């Protein structure tokens, strides 16, 4: 079995959903942007299990991945 440890500029983030306690990994293209009260911009990602919004702020990012070929 082969695993990709680093794949160029693809950055992955890890998050833990505070609603259903699911840990998941996502990429930059999964991040959405919303504006609150026409002033505050929030970046979030949708939890794959419960579909609640999880803030992107403070989630650890890494170029290391464990994808299989």
C-alpha positions in Angstrom: 0.0 0.0 0.0 1.3 3.5 -0.9 0.4 6.7 0.9 0.9 10.2 -0.3 2.7 12.1 2.5 3.0 15.5 0.7 1.3 16.6 -2.4 2.5 20.0 -3.5 0.5 23.0 -2.5 -2.6 21.1 -1.4 -3.2 22.1 2.2 -5.5 20.1 4.4 -7.2 21.2 7.6 -8.5 19.1 10.5 -11.6 20.0 12.5 -13.8 18.6 15.2 -17.5 19.3 15.0 -18.7 20.8 18.4 -22.2 19.5 17.6 -21.7 15.8 16.8 -18.1 15.3 17.9 -17.0 14.1 14.4 -13.3 14.7 13.5 -12.8 15.3 9.8 -10.3 16.6 7.3 -11.0 19.2 4.6 -9.2 21.3 1.9 -9.2 25.0 1.1 -11.9 24.6 -1.6 -14.3 23.3 1.1 -14.2 26.5 3.0 -17.2 28.9 2.6 -17.4 32.6 3.4 -20.4 34.3 5.0 -21.0 37.9 6.1 -22.8 38.7 9.3 -24.5 42.1 9.7 -22.8 43.3 6.5 -19.5 43.7 8.5 -18.0 40.5 9.9 -16.8 37.9 7.5 -16.7 34.3 8.8 -15.0 31.3 7.2 -16.6 28.0 7.8 -16.8 24.4 6.6 -19.9 22.1 6.8 -19.6 19.0 8.9 -20.0 15.9 6.7 -22.2 14.1 9.3 -24.6 16.7 10.8 -24.2 19.4 8.2 -23.7 22.1 10.8 -21.2 25.0 10.2 -17.8 24.6 11.8 -15.6 27.7 11.9 -12.3 27.4 10.0 -10.6 29.7 12.5 -7.9 28.0 14.6 -8.1 24.6 12.9 -4.7 23.1 12.3 -3.4 23.0 8.8 -0.9 20.8 7.2 0.6 19.7 3.9 0.8 16.1 5.2 -2.0 13.8 4.1 -2.6 10.1 4.3 -4.4 9.6 1.0 -4.0 6.3 -0.7 -3.0 5.9 -4.3 
